[in-house]
Amino acid sequence: MRRMLEVAADAGSSAAAAAVNGAVDWWRDVNESPVWQDRIFHVLAALYGFVSAIALVQLIRIECRVPEYGWTTQKVFHFLNFLVNGVRSIVFVLRRNVQLIHPEILQHVLLDMPGLAFFTTYALLVLFWAEIYYQARAMSTDGLRPTFYWINAVIYAIQIILWMVLWWKPVRVMIILSKMFFAGVSLFAAFGFLLYGGRLFLMLQRFPVESKGRRKKLQEVGYVTTICFTCFLIRCVMMCLNAFDKAADLDVLNHPILNFFYYLLVEIVPSALVLFILRKLPPKRGITQYHPIH
């Protein structure tokens, strides 16, 4: 009986080991297959193109509804979504060609710049909510937009300096520093959503009038805050791993599965969900919450 149990245990261990080895072999076969690499990056390109088209359609609908208000925060948000996702789509369609570009710093620019633009796009939501929160509490909003512009200018300037240094001296430590800076920017964005999205959510909860519009706005702020906080936090963690672990490198062709899940979780799904949640068109008259960007 004891011998039979030992044989069964050995058989179970062998089966588990074979399953693990099979999964590892499958992962390696897909990653190293040029056919699968092209398929996965083309799927990513199609998904980005779909989200970009949704953002463009929504931008056109808003413009047709309120053309007299110029470039409102809402219009700029949808335009940047169209731009960021469109550029990502083109880059992934040409991913194999991008990998051959020299000097190598241009590859980093093409892969990282849309990520910075993604930060700017969703930082607009933080700015929008901060303005609503400050106005509701009768506080001055004069410094919010200049602060928004300065933060973005500083982030882009630092990133450009890092690219220039990396071009001048492409050493491993500079690549790590550049990716850790990107992780820090993502963490900063996650904190912004938690701070102002959380404040606005709590303020709406305490609002005395119970109405359908209030409930919808409460759900909207809660969902968008949760989605954006989560996606930027995941981006922060992944960029940290990307900086120190070559097995988590997102800038190479032979990690297509990792690329697929990373971009799906941190950009494609969050963008699609937020665009769906914010699909409501502004009213034709009496708009007070949509401010033009000068």
Backbone bond lengths (Angstrom), bond angles and torsions (degrees), N, CA, C in turn:
res aa  C-N    CA-C-N  psi(-1)  N-CA   C-N-CA  omega(-1)  CA-C   N-CA-C  phi
1 M - - - 1.476 - - 1.532 110.62 -
2 R 1.336 114.14 -45.25 1.465 119.40 178.99 1.520 111.29 -61.21
3 R 1.339 115.13 -40.66 1.455 120.13 179.20 1.526 111.03 -63.25
4 M 1.343 116.51 -39.09 1.460 121.38 179.84 1.526 110.57 -64.93
5 L 1.350 116.01 -39.23 1.465 119.92 178.50 1.530 111.11 -65.07
6 E 1.349 115.35 -41.07 1.464 119.51 178.97 1.526 110.97 -63.48
7 V 1.351 115.88 -42.27 1.463 120.36 178.85 1.526 110.17 -62.78
8 A 1.346 116.18 -42.49 1.469 120.07 -179.89 1.524 110.87 -64.46
9 A 1.348 115.47 -40.66 1.475 119.32 179.29 1.517 110.64 -64.31
10 D 1.351 116.30 -43.11 1.470 120.03 178.00 1.517 111.37 -62.03
11 A 1.335 115.71 -40.37 1.464 119.72 179.69 1.525 110.46 -64.79
12 G 1.360 115.65 -41.02 1.467 119.22 178.71 1.508 111.65 -64.27
13 S 1.330 116.82 -42.09 1.465 120.73 178.39 1.520 111.09 -63.44
14 S 1.318 116.12 -41.60 1.471 119.76 179.36 1.517 111.16 -64.12
15 A 1.344 116.22 -40.28 1.463 119.84 179.63 1.522 110.88 -65.49
16 A 1.346 116.14 -41.38 1.463 119.68 179.08 1.526 110.76 -64.39
17 A 1.343 115.35 -43.20 1.460 119.85 179.20 1.527 110.95 -62.76
18 A 1.340 115.52 -40.43 1.468 119.55 179.26 1.530 110.70 -64.75
19 A 1.350 115.93 -39.02 1.471 119.78 179.01 1.522 111.02 -64.28
20 V 1.344 115.51 -43.34 1.469 119.81 179.27 1.525 110.42 -63.77
21 N 1.332 115.77 -45.31 1.467 119.93 179.43 1.527 111.37 -62.72
22 G 1.347 115.36 -37.71 1.457 119.25 177.76 1.518 112.20 -63.75
23 A 1.358 115.85 -41.69 1.467 120.00 178.72 1.520 111.30 -65.39
24 V 1.342 115.78 -41.85 1.464 120.43 178.78 1.523 110.57 -63.38
25 D 1.356 115.50 -43.40 1.470 119.40 179.21 1.521 110.94 -63.42
26 W 1.345 117.29 -40.93 1.469 120.65 179.18 1.526 110.48 -62.18
27 W 1.344 116.19 -45.52 1.466 121.20 179.46 1.528 110.31 -59.28
28 R 1.348 116.27 -44.91 1.461 120.97 -178.98 1.526 110.97 -67.02
29 D 1.346 116.78 -41.35 1.465 120.27 -178.95 1.530 110.97 -62.75
30 V 1.325 116.68 -42.36 1.465 120.44 179.85 1.524 110.42 -66.97
31 N 1.329 116.29 -45.92 1.459 120.15 -178.28 1.522 112.29 -61.81
32 E 1.317 117.23 -35.77 1.464 120.67 -175.00 1.529 113.16 -92.36
33 S 1.325 117.16 -1.71 1.455 120.43 -178.15 1.533 110.50 -89.46
34 P 1.343 118.94 117.85 1.473 120.90 177.09 1.528 112.67 -57.65
35 V 1.330 116.54 -33.91 1.468 120.17 179.43 1.517 110.56 -64.19
36 W 1.348 116.83 -47.70 1.461 120.84 179.55 1.524 111.34 -68.30
37 Q 1.305 116.75 -35.41 1.467 119.27 176.28 1.522 110.42 -58.63
38 D 1.335 115.83 -48.78 1.472 119.87 -179.67 1.526 110.86 -64.12
39 R 1.324 117.04 -41.76 1.470 120.02 -179.33 1.522 111.26 -60.88
40 I 1.325 116.08 -47.19 1.464 119.69 -175.93 1.520 111.12 -67.40
41 F 1.323 117.49 -43.59 1.459 119.15 179.82 1.532 111.57 -68.91
42 H 1.326 118.02 -30.63 1.458 120.33 176.18 1.530 110.94 -72.38
43 V 1.318 117.28 -34.86 1.477 120.25 174.01 1.526 109.99 -63.18
44 L 1.336 116.51 -44.10 1.464 120.02 176.15 1.528 110.68 -59.04
45 A 1.326 116.40 -43.50 1.464 120.68 179.40 1.524 110.97 -60.98
46 A 1.328 117.00 -41.59 1.467 120.76 179.67 1.530 110.97 -65.72
47 L 1.324 117.35 -40.84 1.464 120.91 179.55 1.521 110.98 -65.58
48 Y 1.327 116.42 -43.69 1.469 120.07 176.74 1.532 110.58 -62.65
49 G 1.324 116.97 -41.28 1.458 120.13 178.40 1.520 111.78 -62.76
50 F 1.322 116.94 -37.19 1.471 121.59 178.31 1.526 110.75 -64.33
51 V 1.330 116.93 -46.86 1.467 120.92 179.41 1.535 110.27 -64.45
52 S 1.322 116.61 -39.83 1.456 120.62 178.06 1.522 111.11 -61.15
53 A 1.331 116.95 -42.13 1.462 121.11 179.49 1.529 111.14 -64.78
54 I 1.343 116.80 -39.81 1.471 120.50 177.77 1.522 110.27 -61.19
55 A 1.334 116.38 -44.53 1.468 120.40 -179.94 1.530 110.91 -62.94
56 L 1.329 117.25 -40.14 1.462 120.89 179.57 1.527 111.24 -65.74
57 V 1.324 116.80 -43.61 1.470 120.81 178.47 1.528 110.39 -60.97
58 Q 1.336 116.18 -43.57 1.463 119.51 179.68 1.527 110.83 -65.78
59 L 1.323 117.56 -38.72 1.466 121.01 177.25 1.535 110.60 -61.12
60 I 1.327 117.26 -43.50 1.462 121.06 179.20 1.524 110.40 -64.37
61 R 1.324 117.16 -41.19 1.470 120.78 179.08 1.531 111.12 -62.33
62 I 1.336 116.65 -42.09 1.470 120.44 179.76 1.523 110.21 -67.02
63 E 1.335 116.72 -40.93 1.458 120.48 -179.88 1.530 110.69 -64.24
64 C 1.314 116.66 -39.46 1.465 120.04 177.25 1.521 111.59 -67.05
65 R 1.336 117.32 -31.50 1.459 121.17 -179.53 1.526 111.73 -75.80
66 V 1.340 117.01 -46.07 1.474 120.24 -175.68 1.533 110.53 -132.85
67 P 1.331 118.08 66.71 1.474 119.71 -179.17 1.520 112.83 -68.76
68 E 1.331 117.14 -22.47 1.462 120.25 -173.73 1.521 113.57 -76.37
69 Y 1.328 118.65 -9.43 1.461 120.37 -175.78 1.526 113.58 -97.76
70 G 1.314 118.01 4.70 1.457 119.46 175.17 1.524 112.80 67.59
71 W 1.346 114.44 -151.31 1.469 120.11 -177.14 1.530 109.54 -84.69
72 T 1.322 115.67 89.21 1.459 120.96 176.80 1.531 109.55 -77.00
73 T 1.321 115.99 167.90 1.469 120.75 176.69 1.522 110.50 -57.67
74 Q 1.330 116.81 -40.37 1.458 120.60 -179.66 1.524 111.89 -63.94
75 K 1.335 116.84 -41.86 1.465 120.74 179.62 1.533 110.68 -66.52
76 V 1.323 116.97 -43.82 1.463 120.51 179.19 1.531 110.60 -62.43
77 F 1.325 116.60 -39.61 1.472 121.18 178.77 1.523 110.69 -59.46
78 H 1.325 117.59 -47.00 1.460 120.49 -179.36 1.529 111.37 -70.51
79 F 1.322 117.34 -36.06 1.470 119.75 177.69 1.527 110.78 -63.50
80 L 1.347 116.91 -43.99 1.468 119.91 179.18 1.521 110.98 -65.58
81 N 1.337 117.56 -36.52 1.465 120.12 175.29 1.522 110.80 -61.83
82 F 1.334 116.39 -43.27 1.468 120.43 176.77 1.524 110.45 -60.45
83 L 1.332 117.00 -44.13 1.458 121.61 -176.55 1.530 111.70 -67.92
84 V 1.329 116.68 -50.00 1.469 121.40 -176.74 1.522 110.98 -61.53
85 N 1.327 116.50 -49.12 1.459 119.67 -177.88 1.524 111.57 -69.35
86 G 1.345 116.78 -33.20 1.462 119.52 176.83 1.514 112.24 -65.61
87 V 1.338 116.93 -43.74 1.473 120.63 178.30 1.526 110.41 -64.42
88 R 1.340 116.57 -43.10 1.469 119.69 177.17 1.532 110.18 -57.38
89 S 1.323 117.25 -43.19 1.456 121.17 -178.88 1.523 110.94 -60.37
90 I 1.329 116.64 -45.73 1.464 120.75 -179.87 1.526 111.11 -64.30
91 V 1.334 116.47 -43.01 1.469 120.74 -179.54 1.527 110.74 -61.87
92 F 1.337 117.40 -40.30 1.463 119.43 -178.49 1.527 111.84 -75.80
93 V 1.327 118.08 -30.18 1.465 119.60 173.30 1.524 109.80 -62.36
94 L 1.335 115.76 -38.96 1.470 121.63 -178.26 1.526 112.01 -100.55
95 R 1.334 117.28 24.96 1.469 120.82 -172.41 1.517 113.04 -56.61
96 R 1.314 117.29 -40.37 1.471 119.92 -178.63 1.532 110.52 -68.21
97 N 1.320 117.25 -35.26 1.461 120.57 176.71 1.524 111.51 -71.46
98 V 1.337 116.11 -36.56 1.466 120.59 177.89 1.518 110.15 -60.34
99 Q 1.343 116.39 -38.43 1.455 121.34 -178.60 1.534 112.19 -63.86
100 L 1.333 117.28 -19.92 1.468 121.33 -177.04 1.524 113.14 -97.50
101 I 1.333 117.39 -2.19 1.462 121.06 -176.80 1.528 110.78 -69.20
102 H 1.317 115.61 137.49 1.469 122.12 174.77 1.520 109.04 -131.89
103 P 1.334 118.43 140.66 1.464 126.54 4.32 1.534 112.06 -69.65
104 E 1.321 114.47 158.36 1.460 121.45 -174.12 1.522 112.64 -61.68
105 I 1.333 117.84 -25.24 1.458 120.88 -178.73 1.527 111.27 -59.34
106 L 1.335 117.42 -30.41 1.463 120.99 178.89 1.523 111.41 -65.95
107 Q 1.329 117.14 -30.01 1.462 120.64 174.56 1.523 110.16 -63.82
108 H 1.349 116.20 -44.54 1.462 120.57 178.85 1.525 110.83 -61.97
109 V 1.325 116.94 -40.28 1.467 120.70 -179.54 1.525 110.39 -63.37
110 L 1.329 117.07 -46.89 1.463 121.09 -178.06 1.525 112.40 -65.09
111 L 1.331 117.00 -32.83 1.459 120.73 -178.52 1.532 112.63 -86.03
112 D 1.344 117.09 -29.73 1.467 120.28 -174.46 1.528 113.90 -95.68
113 M 1.327 117.79 -31.33 1.463 120.10 -176.69 1.536 112.99 -59.22
114 P 1.354 119.63 -43.30 1.462 118.18 176.13 1.527 112.75 -60.85
115 G 1.334 117.03 -30.38 1.456 119.72 176.82 1.519 112.01 -66.64
116 L 1.330 116.79 -39.49 1.462 120.57 175.34 1.528 110.81 -65.63
117 A 1.340 116.25 -41.73 1.466 119.84 177.68 1.525 111.23 -64.57
118 F 1.334 116.92 -33.15 1.465 121.29 175.64 1.528 110.00 -62.93
119 F 1.332 116.50 -41.38 1.466 120.77 176.05 1.524 110.55 -59.63
120 T 1.337 117.65 -47.39 1.468 121.59 179.78 1.525 111.05 -60.72
121 T 1.331 116.12 -42.32 1.465 121.22 -178.85 1.523 111.12 -57.44
122 Y 1.331 116.40 -48.29 1.463 119.06 -174.99 1.523 112.36 -86.09
123 A 1.337 116.57 -17.14 1.465 118.84 170.28 1.526 110.75 -66.12
124 L 1.348 116.56 -25.80 1.462 120.45 175.20 1.527 111.33 -60.48
125 L 1.334 116.49 -36.83 1.468 119.58 176.98 1.520 110.87 -64.62
126 V 1.332 116.77 -41.01 1.461 120.43 177.46 1.527 109.80 -61.61
127 L 1.334 116.47 -44.10 1.466 120.49 177.53 1.530 110.93 -60.21
128 F 1.313 116.68 -45.54 1.467 122.16 -179.29 1.524 110.91 -59.05
129 W 1.338 116.25 -46.59 1.462 120.07 -179.91 1.519 111.83 -68.57
130 A 1.333 116.68 -36.90 1.469 120.06 177.64 1.529 110.34 -61.86
131 E 1.342 116.74 -40.70 1.469 120.06 178.67 1.519 111.18 -64.45
132 I 1.324 117.40 -43.09 1.462 120.64 177.95 1.526 110.56 -61.67
133 Y 1.329 116.26 -44.54 1.469 121.00 -178.20 1.527 110.89 -63.38
134 Y 1.329 116.85 -46.04 1.467 120.30 -178.66 1.523 111.11 -66.51
135 Q 1.326 117.60 -40.15 1.464 120.71 178.72 1.520 111.39 -64.94
136 A 1.329 117.15 -40.44 1.465 120.73 179.87 1.530 111.77 -64.99
137 R 1.316 117.23 -27.81 1.462 121.51 179.07 1.535 112.08 -98.86
138 A 1.350 115.31 14.57 1.468 121.53 177.35 1.524 111.94 56.33
139 M 1.342 116.19 39.38 1.457 122.21 178.03 1.526 109.23 -107.90
140 S 1.308 116.68 152.79 1.457 121.46 -178.46 1.532 110.71 -68.68
141 T 1.334 115.76 137.26 1.468 121.22 177.26 1.531 111.61 -109.15
142 D 1.329 116.28 10.80 1.470 120.39 -174.72 1.530 113.05 -60.37
143 G 1.325 116.74 -33.56 1.461 118.99 -175.59 1.513 114.89 -89.05
144 L 1.343 118.08 -5.76 1.459 120.17 -173.76 1.532 112.49 -69.71
145 R 1.319 117.35 -49.38 1.465 119.86 -177.91 1.531 112.32 -66.69
146 P 1.344 119.37 -45.84 1.474 117.82 174.84 1.528 112.79 -57.15
147 T 1.337 116.25 -38.49 1.467 119.73 177.79 1.523 110.94 -63.78
148 F 1.333 116.06 -41.92 1.466 121.09 177.58 1.534 110.88 -58.89
149 Y 1.327 116.34 -46.83 1.469 120.86 -179.74 1.524 111.23 -64.54
150 W 1.336 116.93 -42.45 1.463 120.46 -178.52 1.535 111.37 -65.98
151 I 1.321 116.68 -42.43 1.467 119.91 179.26 1.524 110.24 -60.13
152 N 1.331 116.72 -46.44 1.462 120.05 179.23 1.518 111.56 -64.88
153 A 1.335 117.59 -40.77 1.465 120.70 179.83 1.518 111.23 -62.32
154 V 1.330 116.64 -42.94 1.471 120.87 179.96 1.523 110.82 -65.21
155 I 1.340 117.08 -43.29 1.466 121.14 -179.23 1.527 110.58 -63.08
156 Y 1.324 117.03 -45.92 1.469 120.08 179.74 1.526 111.01 -66.04
157 A 1.338 116.90 -38.82 1.468 120.10 -179.99 1.529 110.97 -64.20
158 I 1.338 116.74 -44.24 1.466 120.16 178.97 1.527 110.81 -62.77
159 Q 1.350 116.16 -43.35 1.457 119.47 -179.82 1.530 111.49 -63.58
160 I 1.332 117.31 -40.46 1.471 120.95 178.30 1.526 110.67 -64.20
161 I 1.341 116.72 -40.49 1.469 120.30 177.04 1.528 110.45 -61.92
162 L 1.342 116.55 -42.74 1.466 120.49 178.55 1.528 110.67 -62.51
163 W 1.331 117.08 -39.94 1.467 120.03 176.86 1.527 111.33 -63.69
164 M 1.320 116.61 -42.33 1.463 120.02 -179.56 1.529 111.41 -64.06
165 V 1.328 116.02 -43.15 1.468 119.92 178.43 1.524 110.16 -65.05
166 L 1.344 115.96 -40.17 1.465 120.29 179.41 1.524 111.10 -65.40
167 W 1.323 117.11 -34.69 1.463 121.72 176.04 1.530 110.39 -67.22
168 W 1.336 115.51 -40.82 1.458 120.48 -179.01 1.529 111.60 -71.16
169 K 1.340 115.78 -40.80 1.456 120.08 -178.24 1.530 109.42 -140.38
170 P 1.328 117.72 86.26 1.474 121.13 -175.52 1.531 113.28 -76.37
171 V 1.318 115.97 71.50 1.460 120.86 179.47 1.519 109.24 -101.12
172 R 1.326 115.31 161.30 1.461 122.02 -175.52 1.525 112.18 -59.76
173 V 1.320 117.00 -38.49 1.463 119.95 -176.08 1.524 111.20 -65.81
174 M 1.325 118.39 -32.79 1.459 120.77 178.73 1.527 111.18 -72.10
175 I 1.325 116.88 -35.49 1.471 120.48 175.82 1.528 109.80 -63.53
176 I 1.340 115.80 -43.28 1.467 120.35 178.18 1.519 110.70 -62.51
177 L 1.330 116.26 -43.41 1.463 120.94 -179.25 1.528 110.94 -62.84
178 S 1.333 116.83 -41.56 1.459 120.78 179.56 1.527 111.33 -63.27
179 K 1.332 116.50 -42.58 1.465 119.87 -179.03 1.531 111.66 -71.68
180 M 1.332 117.04 -34.50 1.462 119.80 177.53 1.528 110.66 -69.64
181 F 1.332 117.29 -33.45 1.461 120.07 174.97 1.523 109.58 -63.19
182 F 1.323 116.88 -42.42 1.460 121.42 178.40 1.526 110.29 -63.17
183 A 1.334 116.82 -38.66 1.465 120.64 176.78 1.519 110.51 -63.63
184 G 1.341 116.81 -40.28 1.460 120.90 178.66 1.521 112.05 -64.51
185 V 1.330 116.96 -40.02 1.467 121.41 177.13 1.534 110.25 -61.91
186 S 1.326 116.44 -41.58 1.463 120.86 179.33 1.527 110.97 -65.15
187 L 1.319 116.88 -40.66 1.461 120.42 177.78 1.529 110.83 -65.10
188 F 1.322 116.85 -38.30 1.465 122.06 177.39 1.533 110.12 -62.34
189 A 1.338 117.25 -42.45 1.464 121.14 178.32 1.526 111.08 -64.84
190 A 1.331 116.65 -42.43 1.466 120.09 178.24 1.531 110.62 -60.29
191 F 1.330 116.55 -41.75 1.459 121.13 178.46 1.529 110.71 -64.36
192 G 1.346 117.66 -38.82 1.461 121.34 178.48 1.517 112.01 -61.49
193 F 1.331 116.69 -43.51 1.463 119.67 177.85 1.520 111.13 -65.56
194 L 1.318 116.60 -40.60 1.462 119.82 179.41 1.526 110.93 -64.65
195 L 1.325 117.18 -39.52 1.462 121.74 -176.82 1.530 111.71 -70.81
196 Y 1.326 117.06 -59.01 1.462 119.61 -173.73 1.525 112.88 -83.75
197 G 1.331 117.68 -34.77 1.458 119.11 173.57 1.511 110.86 -64.59
198 G 1.350 116.13 -42.39 1.461 120.13 178.01 1.519 112.24 -64.28
199 R 1.327 117.34 -42.52 1.464 121.33 178.72 1.526 111.46 -61.50
200 L 1.345 115.23 -46.26 1.461 119.22 -178.98 1.520 110.64 -65.84
201 F 1.316 117.86 -38.85 1.460 122.04 178.69 1.530 110.61 -61.87
202 L 1.326 117.03 -46.80 1.471 120.85 179.75 1.521 111.06 -65.83
203 M 1.336 117.16 -36.54 1.462 120.09 178.63 1.528 110.85 -65.72
204 L 1.343 116.80 -42.04 1.459 120.24 178.53 1.528 111.47 -66.35
205 Q 1.327 116.68 -33.27 1.463 119.87 177.29 1.525 111.93 -63.89
206 R 1.336 116.27 -34.59 1.470 120.56 -178.71 1.530 112.45 -86.03
207 F 1.340 116.64 -3.60 1.454 119.81 -177.80 1.535 109.25 -64.25
208 P 1.330 118.12 129.44 1.473 120.04 -170.14 1.522 115.09 -70.69
209 V 1.337 117.91 -28.67 1.462 120.09 -175.02 1.526 109.97 -84.96
210 E 1.311 116.59 124.14 1.460 121.61 178.00 1.528 108.49 -94.11
211 S 1.299 116.98 116.89 1.464 120.82 -178.78 1.517 109.56 -147.36
212 K 1.334 115.25 165.09 1.460 120.17 178.84 1.520 110.77 -64.59
213 G 1.359 116.71 -39.92 1.454 120.73 179.03 1.514 112.35 -62.39
214 R 1.347 116.73 -40.49 1.466 120.80 178.81 1.519 110.77 -64.00
215 R 1.342 116.56 -42.88 1.471 119.89 -179.72 1.528 110.85 -63.70
216 K 1.332 116.35 -40.24 1.463 119.37 179.37 1.523 111.28 -66.09
217 K 1.331 116.30 -42.20 1.462 119.63 178.96 1.527 110.94 -65.16
218 L 1.332 116.85 -38.01 1.462 121.19 178.09 1.527 110.66 -62.65
219 Q 1.343 116.19 -44.96 1.462 120.26 178.56 1.531 110.90 -65.29
220 E 1.328 115.99 -40.92 1.460 121.08 -179.59 1.520 110.89 -59.63
221 V 1.337 116.32 -50.52 1.462 120.53 -179.27 1.525 110.90 -64.04
222 G 1.337 117.00 -41.96 1.456 120.70 -179.47 1.516 113.02 -63.87
223 Y 1.324 116.81 -45.98 1.462 121.00 -179.50 1.530 111.34 -65.33
224 V 1.344 116.30 -48.88 1.463 119.90 -176.94 1.530 110.90 -64.44
225 T 1.329 117.06 -40.56 1.473 120.38 177.51 1.524 110.80 -60.05
226 T 1.318 116.67 -46.95 1.472 121.02 -179.13 1.522 111.27 -63.08
227 I 1.337 116.76 -45.71 1.468 121.09 -178.54 1.523 111.13 -62.73
228 C 1.336 116.43 -49.26 1.470 119.98 -175.31 1.529 111.83 -70.90
229 F 1.325 117.44 -39.51 1.465 120.15 176.37 1.525 110.29 -59.72
230 T 1.330 116.18 -45.11 1.471 120.49 -178.38 1.520 111.38 -65.09
231 C 1.337 117.71 -44.88 1.466 119.51 -175.65 1.523 111.13 -67.26
232 F 1.343 118.26 -39.19 1.462 119.52 179.05 1.532 111.39 -72.09
233 L 1.321 117.30 -31.70 1.466 119.72 176.65 1.529 110.71 -68.11
234 I 1.348 116.58 -42.09 1.462 120.42 176.20 1.522 110.46 -61.75
235 R 1.341 116.65 -41.49 1.457 120.29 178.21 1.522 110.87 -60.93
236 C 1.328 116.69 -42.48 1.466 121.20 179.06 1.531 111.28 -59.64
237 V 1.332 116.24 -48.03 1.473 120.76 -178.98 1.520 110.47 -64.07
238 M 1.326 116.91 -44.50 1.467 120.55 -178.52 1.522 112.15 -66.14
239 M 1.332 117.52 -37.29 1.462 119.46 178.74 1.531 110.94 -67.62
240 C 1.329 116.81 -33.91 1.469 119.66 175.45 1.523 110.60 -64.46
241 L 1.335 116.91 -44.40 1.463 120.31 177.04 1.525 110.61 -64.68
242 N 1.328 115.91 -41.01 1.460 122.15 -179.86 1.529 111.21 -60.38
243 A 1.327 116.29 -34.20 1.460 120.76 -176.82 1.529 112.29 -70.90
244 F 1.335 117.17 -34.95 1.468 119.93 -171.01 1.530 114.43 -111.57
245 D 1.342 117.49 -15.94 1.458 119.94 -175.88 1.528 109.34 -119.21
246 K 1.322 117.18 115.39 1.464 120.51 -178.91 1.524 111.90 -65.10
247 A 1.342 117.21 -25.08 1.462 120.15 177.98 1.524 111.67 -69.09
248 A 1.335 117.02 -17.18 1.472 121.78 179.28 1.524 111.54 -106.80
249 D 1.337 116.95 18.59 1.465 120.86 -178.29 1.533 110.05 -69.15
250 L 1.334 116.19 123.56 1.462 121.60 -178.37 1.521 112.68 -94.30
251 D 1.322 117.72 -6.41 1.460 121.91 -174.27 1.527 113.75 -95.59
252 V 1.324 116.71 14.49 1.461 120.12 -178.54 1.528 109.81 -122.23
253 L 1.343 114.80 155.92 1.459 119.98 -178.24 1.529 112.92 -71.87
254 N 1.347 116.75 -29.70 1.466 119.04 -172.58 1.518 114.31 -86.37
255 H 1.356 117.36 22.34 1.463 121.62 169.51 1.532 109.51 -126.79
256 P 1.344 117.83 52.35 1.471 119.71 -174.44 1.530 113.80 -66.59
257 I 1.340 117.58 -36.07 1.469 119.74 -179.38 1.523 110.12 -65.18
258 L 1.320 116.67 -44.78 1.463 121.33 178.43 1.529 109.98 -62.27
259 N 1.320 117.02 -43.62 1.463 120.99 176.52 1.523 111.28 -58.84
260 F 1.324 116.10 -44.26 1.459 120.38 -177.89 1.522 111.52 -58.88
261 F 1.321 117.58 -51.06 1.465 120.37 -177.44 1.532 111.49 -71.02
262 Y 1.323 116.92 -35.04 1.466 119.68 179.24 1.523 110.94 -63.00
263 Y 1.329 116.79 -55.12 1.468 119.59 -177.16 1.525 112.08 -69.16
264 L 1.323 116.54 -29.66 1.460 119.65 176.36 1.528 110.54 -64.34
265 L 1.339 116.80 -42.98 1.464 121.45 -175.04 1.521 113.51 -80.25
266 V 1.338 117.73 -33.48 1.468 118.57 -172.28 1.529 113.72 -100.44
267 E 1.335 118.46 -12.89 1.468 118.86 -179.09 1.528 113.30 -134.86
268 I 1.328 118.48 -53.54 1.457 120.52 -170.95 1.529 112.10 -67.37
269 V 1.334 116.85 -56.81 1.472 120.10 -178.64 1.529 111.59 -64.09
270 P 1.364 119.69 -46.54 1.471 118.36 177.47 1.533 113.11 -59.13
271 S 1.328 117.72 -43.07 1.468 120.61 179.71 1.526 111.05 -62.36
272 A 1.339 116.68 -45.74 1.465 120.42 -179.36 1.529 110.94 -62.50
273 L 1.334 117.19 -43.20 1.467 120.92 -179.66 1.526 111.51 -65.78
274 V 1.328 116.61 -44.13 1.466 119.86 -178.90 1.528 110.70 -65.83
275 L 1.331 117.53 -41.40 1.465 120.48 177.40 1.530 111.11 -62.42
276 F 1.322 116.09 -36.52 1.472 119.85 177.74 1.530 110.83 -68.33
277 I 1.324 116.89 -44.70 1.467 121.05 -178.90 1.528 111.01 -65.03
278 L 1.345 116.80 -37.99 1.467 121.33 -177.71 1.524 112.20 -96.01
279 R 1.311 117.27 28.97 1.462 121.56 -175.62 1.526 113.27 -75.15
280 K 1.326 118.04 -14.82 1.471 121.10 -176.68 1.526 110.60 -64.64
281 L 1.335 115.90 134.34 1.454 121.34 179.31 1.527 110.27 -82.10
282 P 1.339 117.39 148.60 1.468 119.82 177.28 1.520 110.90 -70.29
283 P 1.333 118.70 154.48 1.467 120.74 177.23 1.521 111.35 -67.29
284 K 1.317 116.53 155.20 1.467 120.70 -177.72 1.530 112.50 -73.06
285 R 1.304 117.79 -27.95 1.456 121.10 -175.89 1.515 110.18 -128.26
286 G 1.316 114.72 153.83 1.462 120.38 172.39 1.503 114.77 71.22
287 I 1.331 117.60 31.33 1.461 120.17 -179.84 1.527 109.59 -75.57
288 T 1.311 116.61 128.89 1.465 121.15 176.17 1.513 111.42 -125.54
289 Q 1.347 115.69 -17.17 1.460 116.70 -173.54 1.514 114.34 -95.90
290 Y 1.322 118.09 -3.40 1.452 120.40 -178.91 1.525 109.29 -109.42
291 H 1.298 116.80 109.52 1.463 121.35 -174.30 1.515 110.38 -105.52
292 P 1.330 117.22 134.68 1.473 118.83 178.28 1.517 111.43 -67.99
293 I 1.338 116.16 146.65 1.457 121.65 176.67 1.527 107.36 -93.08
294 H 1.319 116.99 117.35 1.455 122.31 -177.57 1.524 109.65 -90.70
